[in-house]
Amino acid sequence: MVRHLADLLEADMVAVPVPVRLEVLAGASREVVAPLALRFRGISSLIPERDTWRTVEDWVGAAVAAGQRFGVLDLLIAAIAHSHHAPLWSLDADFRRMAKLGFVELYAAP
C-alpha cells in the first residue's frame, strides 16, 4: 500500500483536502511538523467551494434520516472529495458508512 501511494504521489495523482492536511499537521510532533508541512506543499490541495457547504448540510439531513451520525469535519472532507469527483482513500469506518449512503466514492487500491 505504501509503494502504491508513493507511485500515485510521483505521478501527481494525489490531492489532499485542506482539512486533512490541517488535521495531520495539528497532530504532528514538534520535530516533524515543519518537514511535513514542506512535503504537503508539493501535493495539490482541495478546498471547499460554495456548493460544498450545501452538500454537507444535505448529507446531515440524509444521514439523520438513515439513522446515521457523522462528524462535521468528516462530512466536510467527504463533500470536498465529492465536489472534485475524487475518490477518497481512507481506512476510517465512518467514510465506509458514508459510501454506503452514496455520499462518497472510496478509492480501491489495486
A tleap script that builds the chain and sets N, CA, C and O, in Angstrom:
source leaprc.protein.ff14SB
mol = sequence {
  NMET VAL ARG HIE LEU ALA ASP LEU LEU GLU
  ALA ASP MET VAL ALA VAL PRO VAL PRO VAL
  ARG LEU GLU VAL LEU ALA GLY ALA SER ARG
  GLU VAL VAL ALA PRO LEU ALA LEU ARG PHE
  ARG GLY ILE SER SER LEU ILE PRO GLU ARG
  ASP THR TRP ARG THR VAL GLU ASP TRP VAL
  GLY ALA ALA VAL ALA ALA GLY GLN ARG PHE
  GLY VAL LEU ASP LEU LEU ILE ALA ALA ILE
  ALA HIE SER HIE HIE ALA PRO LEU TRP SER
  LEU ASP ALA ASP PHE ARG ARG MET ALA LYS
  LEU GLY PHE VAL GLU LEU TYR ALA ALA CPRO
}
set mol.1.N position { 0.826 -1.191 0.000 }
set mol.1.CA position { 0.000 0.000 0.000 }
set mol.1.C position { 0.877 1.264 0.000 }
set mol.1.O position { 0.561 2.235 -0.688 }
set mol.2.N position { 1.959 1.253 0.757 }
set mol.2.CA position { 2.849 2.415 0.815 }
set mol.2.C position { 3.488 2.658 -0.545 }
set mol.2.O position { 3.594 3.801 -0.989 }
set mol.3.N position { 3.913 1.591 -1.204 }
set mol.3.CA position { 4.532 1.728 -2.525 }
set mol.3.C position { 3.526 2.301 -3.536 }
set mol.3.O position { 3.866 3.146 -4.365 }
set mol.4.N position { 2.291 1.822 -3.442 }
set mol.4.CA position { 1.245 2.311 -4.352 }
set mol.4.C position { 1.015 3.804 -4.127 }
set mol.4.O position { 0.905 4.568 -5.086 }
set mol.5.N position { 0.942 4.218 -2.871 }
set mol.5.CA position { 0.767 5.644 -2.575 }
set mol.5.C position { 1.957 6.445 -3.099 }
set mol.5.O position { 1.777 7.524 -3.665 }
set mol.6.N position { 3.153 5.933 -2.917 }
set mol.6.CA position { 4.340 6.620 -3.436 }
set mol.6.C position { 4.263 6.767 -4.956 }
set mol.6.O position { 4.618 7.812 -5.501 }
set mol.7.N position { 3.800 5.722 -5.637 }
set mol.7.CA position { 3.645 5.785 -7.095 }
set mol.7.C position { 2.622 6.846 -7.498 }
set mol.7.O position { 2.842 7.598 -8.448 }
set mol.8.N position { 1.498 6.905 -6.771 }
set mol.8.CA position { 0.470 7.910 -7.062 }
set mol.8.C position { 1.003 9.321 -6.820 }
set mol.8.O position { 0.739 10.232 -7.604 }
set mol.9.N position { 1.747 9.495 -5.743 }
set mol.9.CA position { 2.326 10.812 -5.445 }
set mol.9.C position { 3.310 11.220 -6.543 }
set mol.9.O position { 3.307 12.367 -6.991 }
set mol.10.N position { 4.140 10.286 -6.969 }
set mol.10.CA position { 5.120 10.571 -8.011 }
set mol.10.C position { 4.438 10.934 -9.330 }
set mol.10.O position { 4.946 11.754 -10.095 }
set mol.11.N position { 3.293 10.321 -9.587 }
set mol.11.CA position { 2.553 10.594 -10.823 }
set mol.11.C position { 1.637 11.810 -10.675 }
set mol.11.O position { 0.855 12.110 -11.577 }
set mol.12.N position { 1.730 12.498 -9.559 }
set mol.12.CA position { 0.907 13.689 -9.279 }
set mol.12.C position { -0.592 13.364 -9.392 }
set mol.12.O position { -1.367 14.120 -9.978 }
set mol.13.N position { -0.970 12.223 -8.817 }
set mol.13.CA position { -2.364 11.785 -8.860 }
set mol.13.C position { -3.018 11.833 -7.474 }
set mol.13.O position { -4.037 11.183 -7.239 }
set mol.14.N position { -2.430 12.599 -6.571 }
set mol.14.CA position { -2.959 12.711 -5.213 }
set mol.14.C position { -3.258 14.170 -4.927 }
set mol.14.O position { -2.470 15.059 -5.249 }
set mol.15.N position { -4.401 14.397 -4.322 }
set mol.15.CA position { -4.752 15.722 -3.821 }
set mol.15.C position { -5.293 15.517 -2.406 }
set mol.15.O position { -5.931 14.505 -2.117 }
set mol.16.N position { -5.036 16.470 -1.548 }
set mol.16.CA position { -5.423 16.346 -0.143 }
set mol.16.C position { -6.394 17.469 0.215 }
set mol.16.O position { -6.086 18.646 0.026 }
set mol.17.N position { -7.584 17.096 0.738 }
set mol.17.CA position { -8.475 18.150 1.224 }
set mol.17.C position { -7.791 18.941 2.344 }
set mol.17.O position { -7.153 18.356 3.219 }
set mol.18.N position { -7.923 20.238 2.315 }
set mol.18.CA position { -7.252 21.088 3.297 }
set mol.18.C position { -7.531 20.646 4.736 }
set mol.18.O position { -6.605 20.655 5.547 }
set mol.19.N position { -8.764 20.258 5.093 }
set mol.19.CA position { -8.971 19.814 6.480 }
set mol.19.C position { -8.125 18.599 6.865 }
set mol.19.O position { -7.726 18.472 8.023 }
set mol.20.N position { -7.846 17.705 5.914 }
set mol.20.CA position { -6.990 16.549 6.203 }
set mol.20.C position { -5.575 17.031 6.476 }
set mol.20.O position { -4.940 16.615 7.445 }
set mol.21.N position { -5.093 17.906 5.620 }
set mol.21.CA position { -3.743 18.452 5.813 }
set mol.21.C position { -3.605 19.106 7.174 }
set mol.21.O position { -2.615 18.892 7.875 }
set mol.22.N position { -4.600 19.906 7.550 }
set mol.22.CA position { -4.546 20.596 8.843 }
set mol.22.C position { -4.631 19.619 10.015 }
set mol.22.O position { -3.956 19.807 11.028 }
set mol.23.N position { -5.458 18.574 9.884 }
set mol.23.CA position { -5.544 17.555 10.938 }
set mol.23.C position { -4.204 16.858 11.131 }
set mol.23.O position { -3.759 16.659 12.261 }
set mol.24.N position { -3.568 16.492 10.034 }
set mol.24.CA position { -2.275 15.799 10.112 }
set mol.24.C position { -1.232 16.708 10.761 }
set mol.24.O position { -0.499 16.284 11.655 }
set mol.25.N position { -1.171 17.952 10.309 }
set mol.25.CA position { -0.182 18.872 10.872 }
set mol.25.C position { -0.455 19.169 12.345 }
set mol.25.O position { 0.480 19.274 13.139 }
set mol.26.N position { -1.729 19.306 12.713 }
set mol.26.CA position { -2.075 19.594 14.109 }
set mol.26.C position { -1.707 18.436 15.030 }
set mol.26.O position { -1.436 18.646 16.212 }
set mol.27.N position { -1.696 17.220 14.497 }
set mol.27.CA position { -1.356 16.058 15.314 }
set mol.27.C position { 0.106 15.667 15.256 }
set mol.27.O position { 0.523 14.729 15.935 }
set mol.28.N position { 0.890 16.373 14.457 }
set mol.28.CA position { 2.308 16.030 14.294 }
set mol.28.C position { 3.129 16.526 15.473 }
set mol.28.O position { 2.790 17.521 16.114 }
set mol.29.N position { 4.196 15.824 15.742 }
set mol.29.CA position { 5.104 16.244 16.810 }
set mol.29.C position { 5.887 17.484 16.378 }
set mol.29.O position { 5.981 17.795 15.191 }
set mol.30.N position { 6.431 18.162 17.339 }
set mol.30.CA position { 7.210 19.378 17.089 }
set mol.30.C position { 8.342 19.120 16.098 }
set mol.30.O position { 8.671 19.980 15.281 }
set mol.31.N position { 8.939 17.920 16.176 }
set mol.31.CA position { 10.085 17.608 15.328 }
set mol.31.C position { 9.718 17.405 13.860 }
set mol.31.O position { 10.539 17.657 12.977 }
set mol.32.N position { 8.508 16.958 13.595 }
set mol.32.CA position { 8.167 16.629 12.208 }
set mol.32.C position { 7.191 17.592 11.557 }
set mol.32.O position { 6.954 17.500 10.353 }
set mol.33.N position { 6.613 18.521 12.326 }
set mol.33.CA position { 5.584 19.381 11.746 }
set mol.33.C position { 6.125 20.241 10.596 }
set mol.33.O position { 5.456 20.373 9.571 }
set mol.34.N position { 7.305 20.819 10.740 }
set mol.34.CA position { 7.856 21.669 9.672 }
set mol.34.C position { 8.201 20.861 8.420 }
set mol.34.O position { 7.811 21.263 7.324 }
set mol.35.N position { 8.925 19.725 8.540 }
set mol.35.CA position { 9.203 18.949 7.324 }
set mol.35.C position { 7.937 18.392 6.678 }
set mol.35.O position { 7.853 18.292 5.454 }
set mol.36.N position { 6.967 18.036 7.490 }
set mol.36.CA position { 5.706 17.526 6.968 }
set mol.36.C position { 4.955 18.621 6.202 }
set mol.36.O position { 4.416 18.373 5.124 }
set mol.37.N position { 4.924 19.816 6.761 }
set mol.37.CA position { 4.270 20.942 6.084 }
set mol.37.C position { 4.950 21.218 4.739 }
set mol.37.O position { 4.282 21.523 3.751 }
set mol.38.N position { 6.249 21.112 4.709 }
set mol.38.CA position { 7.000 21.314 3.464 }
set mol.38.C position { 6.614 20.265 2.420 }
set mol.38.O position { 6.447 20.586 1.244 }
set mol.39.N position { 6.474 19.031 2.847 }
set mol.39.CA position { 6.084 17.962 1.910 }
set mol.39.C position { 4.664 18.171 1.392 }
set mol.39.O position { 4.379 17.924 0.220 }
set mol.40.N position { 3.771 18.630 2.282 }
set mol.40.CA position { 2.395 18.876 1.856 }
set mol.40.C position { 2.324 19.964 0.798 }
set mol.40.O position { 1.407 19.962 -0.023 }
set mol.41.N position { 3.273 20.893 0.801 }
set mol.41.CA position { 3.253 21.963 -0.201 }
set mol.41.C position { 3.429 21.432 -1.613 }
set mol.41.O position { 3.053 22.095 -2.579 }
set mol.42.N position { 3.997 20.245 -1.737 }
set mol.42.CA position { 4.191 19.640 -3.047 }
set mol.42.C position { 2.990 18.830 -3.529 }
set mol.42.O position { 3.013 18.268 -4.625 }
set mol.43.N position { 1.935 18.770 -2.704 }
set mol.43.CA position { 0.740 17.991 -3.053 }
set mol.43.C position { -0.417 18.963 -3.263 }
set mol.43.O position { -0.611 19.889 -2.475 }
set mol.44.N position { -1.168 18.750 -4.311 }
set mol.44.CA position { -2.325 19.606 -4.579 }
set mol.44.C position { -3.300 19.569 -3.408 }
set mol.44.O position { -3.513 18.526 -2.789 }
set mol.45.N position { -3.882 20.721 -3.121 }
set mol.45.CA position { -4.871 20.830 -2.051 }
set mol.45.C position { -6.250 21.033 -2.649 }
set mol.45.O position { -6.411 21.717 -3.660 }
set mol.46.N position { -7.241 20.429 -2.011 }
set mol.46.CA position { -8.632 20.622 -2.397 }
set mol.46.C position { -9.307 21.457 -1.320 }
set mol.46.O position { -9.217 21.145 -0.133 }
set mol.47.N position { -9.977 22.511 -1.737 }
set mol.47.CA position { -10.633 23.396 -0.771 }
set mol.47.C position { -12.146 23.331 -0.955 }
set mol.47.O position { -12.636 23.009 -2.037 }
set mol.48.N position { -12.877 23.642 0.113 }
set mol.48.CA position { -14.336 23.652 -0.035 }
set mol.48.C position { -14.770 24.790 -0.947 }
set mol.48.O position { -14.202 25.882 -0.927 }
set mol.49.N position { -15.785 24.506 -1.741 }
set mol.49.CA position { -16.385 25.516 -2.596 }
set mol.49.C position { -17.738 25.893 -2.000 }
set mol.49.O position { -18.180 25.272 -1.034 }
set mol.50.N position { -18.385 26.880 -2.550 }
set mol.50.CA position { -19.681 27.317 -2.018 }
set mol.50.C position { -20.674 26.156 -1.935 }
set mol.50.O position { -21.347 25.984 -0.918 }
set mol.51.N position { -20.764 25.362 -3.004 }
set mol.51.CA position { -21.709 24.248 -3.026 }
set mol.51.C position { -21.327 23.124 -2.071 }
set mol.51.O position { -22.178 22.317 -1.696 }
set mol.52.N position { -20.059 23.061 -1.674 }
set mol.52.CA position { -19.616 22.030 -0.736 }
set mol.52.C position { -20.392 22.122 0.562 }
set mol.52.O position { -20.775 21.099 1.130 }
set mol.53.N position { -20.629 23.330 1.037 }
set mol.53.CA position { -21.327 23.534 2.299 }
set mol.53.C position { -22.781 23.093 2.190 }
set mol.53.O position { -23.337 22.540 3.139 }
set mol.54.N position { -23.394 23.334 1.044 }
set mol.54.CA position { -24.775 22.872 0.830 }
set mol.54.C position { -24.825 21.351 0.822 }
set mol.54.O position { -25.755 20.751 1.361 }
set mol.55.N position { -23.826 20.730 0.213 }
set mol.55.CA position { -23.752 19.267 0.199 }
set mol.55.C position { -23.664 18.728 1.616 }
set mol.55.O position { -24.367 17.780 1.966 }
set mol.56.N position { -22.800 19.330 2.438 }
set mol.56.CA position { -22.676 18.891 3.836 }
set mol.56.C position { -24.027 18.993 4.539 }
set mol.56.O position { -24.445 18.069 5.237 }
set mol.57.N position { -24.692 20.101 4.354 }
set mol.57.CA position { -25.994 20.298 5.001 }
set mol.57.C position { -27.015 19.263 4.517 }
set mol.57.O position { -27.765 18.710 5.321 }
set mol.58.N position { -27.046 19.003 3.217 }
set mol.58.CA position { -27.957 17.987 2.681 }
set mol.58.C position { -27.638 16.612 3.253 }
set mol.58.O position { -28.542 15.851 3.598 }
set mol.59.N position { -26.356 16.297 3.352 }
set mol.59.CA position { -25.942 14.996 3.871 }
set mol.59.C position { -26.283 14.825 5.342 }
set mol.59.O position { -26.606 13.720 5.778 }
set mol.60.N position { -26.216 15.901 6.107 }
set mol.60.CA position { -26.595 15.805 7.525 }
set mol.60.C position { -28.038 15.330 7.621 }
set mol.60.O position { -28.345 14.418 8.388 }
set mol.61.N position { -28.920 15.944 6.846 }
set mol.61.CA position { -30.326 15.538 6.853 }
set mol.61.C position { -30.516 14.107 6.388 }
set mol.61.O position { -31.280 13.350 6.987 }
set mol.62.N position { -29.821 13.732 5.320 }
set mol.62.CA position { -29.938 12.369 4.797 }
set mol.62.C position { -29.387 11.342 5.783 }
set mol.62.O position { -29.951 10.259 5.935 }
set mol.63.N position { -28.294 11.681 6.447 }
set mol.63.CA position { -27.703 10.765 7.428 }
set mol.63.C position { -28.645 10.563 8.610 }
set mol.63.O position { -28.861 9.433 9.048 }
set mol.64.N position { -29.198 11.642 9.122 }
set mol.64.CA position { -30.129 11.548 10.242 }
set mol.64.C position { -31.339 10.701 9.841 }
set mol.64.O position { -31.795 9.858 10.614 }
set mol.65.N position { -31.852 10.925 8.642 }
set mol.65.CA position { -32.995 10.155 8.162 }
set mol.65.C position { -32.669 8.665 8.062 }
set mol.65.O position { -33.552 7.822 8.219 }
set mol.66.N position { -31.398 8.342 7.800 }
set mol.66.CA position { -30.957 6.949 7.696 }
set mol.66.C position { -30.490 6.393 9.038 }
set mol.66.O position { -30.017 5.258 9.112 }
set mol.67.N position { -30.622 7.192 10.102 }
set mol.67.CA position { -30.194 6.731 11.426 }
set mol.67.C position { -28.694 6.769 11.632 }
set mol.67.O position { -28.167 6.051 12.482 }
set mol.68.N position { -28.002 7.592 10.871 }
set mol.68.CA position { -26.546 7.698 10.949 }
set mol.68.C position { -26.137 9.075 11.447 }
set mol.68.O position { -26.862 10.053 11.262 }
set mol.69.N position { -24.990 9.145 12.071 }
set mol.69.CA position { -24.396 10.412 12.514 }
set mol.69.C position { -22.933 10.419 12.099 }
set mol.69.O position { -22.239 9.406 12.188 }
set mol.70.N position { -22.479 11.584 11.644 }
set mol.70.CA position { -21.085 11.743 11.248 }
set mol.70.C position { -20.556 13.049 11.815 }
set mol.70.O position { -21.315 13.995 12.024 }
set mol.71.N position { -19.256 13.099 12.063 }
set mol.71.CA position { -18.632 14.337 12.489 }
set mol.71.C position { -18.622 15.347 11.353 }
set mol.71.O position { -18.515 14.988 10.181 }
set mol.72.N position { -18.733 16.600 11.718 }
set mol.72.CA position { -18.777 17.665 10.714 }
set mol.72.C position { -17.506 17.674 9.858 }
set mol.72.O position { -17.580 17.858 8.643 }
set mol.73.N position { -16.355 17.477 10.480 }
set mol.73.CA position { -15.112 17.503 9.714 }
set mol.73.C position { -15.061 16.348 8.715 }
set mol.73.O position { -14.609 16.534 7.585 }
set mol.74.N position { -15.515 15.166 9.111 }
set mol.74.CA position { -15.542 14.043 8.172 }
set mol.74.C position { -16.508 14.323 7.018 }
set mol.74.O position { -16.209 14.008 5.866 }
set mol.75.N position { -17.656 14.910 7.326 }
set mol.75.CA position { -18.599 15.272 6.267 }
set mol.75.C position { -17.986 16.294 5.315 }
set mol.75.O position { -18.174 16.211 4.102 }
set mol.76.N position { -17.257 17.251 5.864 }
set mol.76.CA position { -16.615 18.263 5.030 }
set mol.76.C position { -15.566 17.628 4.123 }
set mol.76.O position { -15.503 17.943 2.934 }
set mol.77.N position { -14.754 16.749 4.665 }
set mol.77.CA position { -13.723 16.066 3.870 }
set mol.77.C position { -14.377 15.274 2.738 }
set mol.77.O position { -13.929 15.331 1.593 }
set mol.78.N position { -15.432 14.539 3.065 }
set mol.78.CA position { -16.130 13.744 2.054 }
set mol.78.C position { -16.763 14.639 0.993 }
set mol.78.O position { -16.706 14.327 -0.197 }
set mol.79.N position { -17.359 15.736 1.412 }
set mol.79.CA position { -18.012 16.644 0.458 }
set mol.79.C position { -16.993 17.319 -0.458 }
set mol.79.O position { -17.272 17.550 -1.634 }
set mol.80.N position { -15.830 17.631 0.070 }
set mol.80.CA position { -14.771 18.207 -0.772 }
set mol.80.C position { -14.357 17.195 -1.838 }
set mol.80.O position { -14.247 17.543 -3.013 }
set mol.81.N position { -14.128 15.954 -1.437 }
set mol.81.CA position { -13.764 14.913 -2.412 }
set mol.81.C position { -14.880 14.739 -3.443 }
set mol.81.O position { -14.624 14.639 -4.643 }
set mol.82.N position { -16.105 14.705 -2.961 }
set mol.82.CA position { -17.270 14.544 -3.838 }
set mol.82.C position { -17.358 15.686 -4.854 }
set mol.82.O position { -17.602 15.449 -6.037 }
set mol.83.N position { -17.162 16.909 -4.396 }
set mol.83.CA position { -17.286 18.065 -5.298 }
set mol.83.C position { -16.186 18.103 -6.347 }
set mol.83.O position { -16.341 18.738 -7.390 }
set mol.84.N position { -15.084 17.430 -6.079 }
set mol.84.CA position { -13.983 17.372 -7.052 }
set mol.84.C position { -13.990 16.045 -7.824 }
set mol.84.O position { -13.053 15.743 -8.563 }
set mol.85.N position { -15.059 15.259 -7.642 }
set mol.85.CA position { -15.188 13.963 -8.327 }
set mol.85.C position { -13.967 13.095 -8.073 }
set mol.85.O position { -13.456 12.431 -8.976 }
set mol.86.N position { -13.508 13.112 -6.826 }
set mol.86.CA position { -12.308 12.372 -6.455 }
set mol.86.C position { -12.665 11.266 -5.459 }
set mol.86.O position { -13.357 11.517 -4.472 }
set mol.87.N position { -12.197 10.058 -5.714 }
set mol.87.CA position { -12.411 9.012 -4.716 }
set mol.87.C position { -11.586 9.316 -3.468 }
set mol.87.O position { -10.523 9.932 -3.548 }
set mol.88.N position { -12.079 8.886 -2.341 }
set mol.88.CA position { -11.443 9.163 -1.051 }
set mol.88.C position { -10.710 7.924 -0.575 }
set mol.88.O position { -11.293 6.841 -0.527 }
set mol.89.N position { -9.442 8.067 -0.223 }
set mol.89.CA position { -8.653 6.962 0.304 }
set mol.89.C position { -8.607 7.136 1.810 }
set mol.89.O position { -7.999 8.076 2.322 }
set mol.90.N position { -9.249 6.230 2.507 }
set mol.90.CA position { -9.274 6.297 3.963 }
set mol.90.C position { -9.544 4.924 4.540 }
set mol.90.O position { -10.217 4.097 3.924 }
set mol.91.N position { -9.009 4.690 5.735 }
set mol.91.CA position { -9.287 3.457 6.467 }
set mol.91.C position { -10.345 3.692 7.535 }
set mol.91.O position { -10.691 2.773 8.278 }
set mol.92.N position { -10.859 4.907 7.618 }
set mol.92.CA position { -11.841 5.298 8.627 }
set mol.92.C position { -13.201 4.680 8.312 }
set mol.92.O position { -13.722 4.848 7.209 }
set mol.93.N position { -13.769 3.973 9.271 }
set mol.93.CA position { -15.057 3.303 9.086 }
set mol.93.C position { -16.187 4.281 8.798 }
set mol.93.O position { -17.155 3.918 8.132 }
set mol.94.N position { -16.084 5.515 9.286 }
set mol.94.CA position { -17.132 6.497 9.006 }
set mol.94.C position { -17.253 6.766 7.511 }
set mol.94.O position { -18.359 6.947 7.002 }
set mol.95.N position { -16.134 6.794 6.809 }
set mol.95.CA position { -16.189 7.019 5.362 }
set mol.95.C position { -16.782 5.811 4.642 }
set mol.95.O position { -17.439 5.971 3.613 }
set mol.96.N position { -16.560 4.607 5.166 }
set mol.96.CA position { -17.209 3.428 4.580 }
set mol.96.C position { -18.723 3.522 4.762 }
set mol.96.O position { -19.481 3.155 3.864 }
set mol.97.N position { -19.165 4.013 5.924 }
set mol.97.CA position { -20.602 4.193 6.139 }
set mol.97.C position { -21.152 5.270 5.203 }
set mol.97.O position { -22.259 5.133 4.682 }
set mol.98.N position { -20.388 6.334 4.988 }
set mol.98.CA position { -20.819 7.377 4.054 }
set mol.98.C position { -20.923 6.827 2.637 }
set mol.98.O position { -21.842 7.178 1.897 }
set mol.99.N position { -19.987 5.969 2.263 }
set mol.99.CA position { -20.019 5.370 0.923 }
set mol.99.C position { -21.277 4.526 0.752 }
set mol.99.O position { -21.878 4.528 -0.323 }
set mol.100.N position { -21.681 3.809 1.789 }
set mol.100.CA position { -22.904 3.001 1.708 }
set mol.100.C position { -24.137 3.869 1.499 }
set mol.100.O position { -25.121 3.422 0.910 }
set mol.101.N position { -24.088 5.112 1.981 }
set mol.101.CA position { -25.195 6.048 1.776 }
set mol.101.C position { -25.075 6.784 0.435 }
set mol.101.O position { -25.959 7.561 0.072 }
set mol.102.N position { -23.985 6.540 -0.299 }
set mol.102.CA position { -23.790 7.172 -1.597 }
set mol.102.C position { -23.204 8.566 -1.523 }
set mol.102.O position { -23.222 9.298 -2.513 }
set mol.103.N position { -22.682 8.948 -0.358 }
set mol.103.CA position { -22.126 10.294 -0.204 }
set mol.103.C position { -20.775 10.431 -0.891 }
set mol.103.O position { -20.466 11.482 -1.453 }
set mol.104.N position { -19.977 9.387 -0.851 }
set mol.104.CA position { -18.601 9.472 -1.325 }
set mol.104.C position { -18.214 8.157 -1.980 }
set mol.104.O position { -18.734 7.094 -1.641 }
set mol.105.N position { -17.290 8.253 -2.926 }
set mol.105.CA position { -16.700 7.060 -3.542 }
set mol.105.C position { -15.366 6.795 -2.856 }
set mol.105.O position { -14.546 7.703 -2.721 }
set mol.106.N position { -15.148 5.573 -2.427 }
set mol.106.CA position { -13.888 5.231 -1.790 }
set mol.106.C position { -12.898 4.730 -2.840 }
set mol.106.O position { -13.271 4.032 -3.783 }
set mol.107.N position { -11.647 5.095 -2.660 }
set mol.107.CA position { -10.586 4.634 -3.548 }
set mol.107.C position { -10.262 3.185 -3.211 }
set mol.107.O position { -10.114 2.830 -2.042 }
set mol.108.N position { -10.155 2.368 -4.220 }
set mol.108.CA position { -9.783 0.955 -4.031 }
set mol.108.C position { -8.418 0.748 -4.643 }
set mol.108.O position { -8.270 0.736 -5.865 }
set mol.109.N position { -7.414 0.583 -3.788 }
set mol.109.CA position { -6.062 0.344 -4.282 }
set mol.109.C position { -6.004 -1.014 -4.956 }
set mol.109.O position { -6.607 -1.975 -4.478 }
set mol.110.N position { -5.280 -1.099 -6.069 }
set mol.110.CA position { -5.185 -2.390 -6.790 }
set mol.110.C position { -4.415 -3.425 -5.996 }
set mol.110.O position { -4.245 -4.554 -6.455 }
savepdb mol mol.pdb
quit
